[in-house]
Amino acid sequence: MISFLRDSIVPISVSLALHGLLFGALFVSWESEKKPVKRETPKFVEAKLVKLKEQTTKKAAAKQPKKIDLAAKRREQERLKKEAEQKRQAQIKREREAKAKREEEKRQQEQEKKRLAQEQELEKQRKNKQRLQQEFEEALKAEEGMLMEEIYATEAQSYISKIQQRVEQNWNQPPSARTGMRCTLRIQLVPTGRVVSADVIESSGNAAFDRSAVQAVKKVEVFPEIKEMSPEVFERNFRKFKFIFNPQDLRL
């Protein structure tokens, strides 16, 4: 019996304590309900209500999912794509224009190089042609000169024969003259044929024969044949010339 009581004291004590706490809580709650609650009228209720409504609207608006305009998005994508394509086409165009410009410059440079080469070739041909023409003219002049010299020489020889004949006609043979004697005189004339001077430049070895030859030339005084010859023949051959006096009809 004693042990039963000892074992029941602790649970009973705990149960009583819990019931006491529960009763106390109920009593406090009843007392608080009995006391009147003093409420103060809030000032500016309307302003607070507006503010609360705005916040509520904002919260409601924030909670609403954002609508996506797919058509506008597609239009924007199309615009960006179009702009990118335009930029790409513009870049391609610039590259083509730059390439065309480089090719045109290269073509012009090649044309200029060809033009210069052609000009140089034409200038070379012109100089060669000019050189050949000059050589031809010089050769022609030389040939003409040789031909004229032959003509002048032939004409001069014919006049020499006439002059020789006139001198022999006016020559007085000295006693000491012999066959084969000859001397060379230098005779100077004027275009009218008049004798200016006659001098011995190569003696025959016989002074009398030499003097007789000079006297014969001076005795002629004027050679009329000189007037008949051309000025070229006179200037080349008879203004001052060598005359070989060699009479063929000398007596032994």
Secondary structure, DSSP 8 states (H G I E B T S, - for coil): -HHHHHHHHHHHHHHHHHHHHHHHHHHHHHHHHHS-------TTHHHHHHHHHHHHHHHHHHHS-----HHHHHHHHHHHHHHHHHHHHHHHHHHHHHHHHHHHHHHHHHHHHHHHHHHHHHHHHHHHHHHHHHHHHHHHHHHHHHHHHHHHHHHHHHHHHHHHHHHHHT----TT--TT--EEEEEEE-TT-BEEEEEEEE--S-HHHHHHHHHHHHHH-B-GGGGGS-HHHHHHHTSEEEEEE--S----
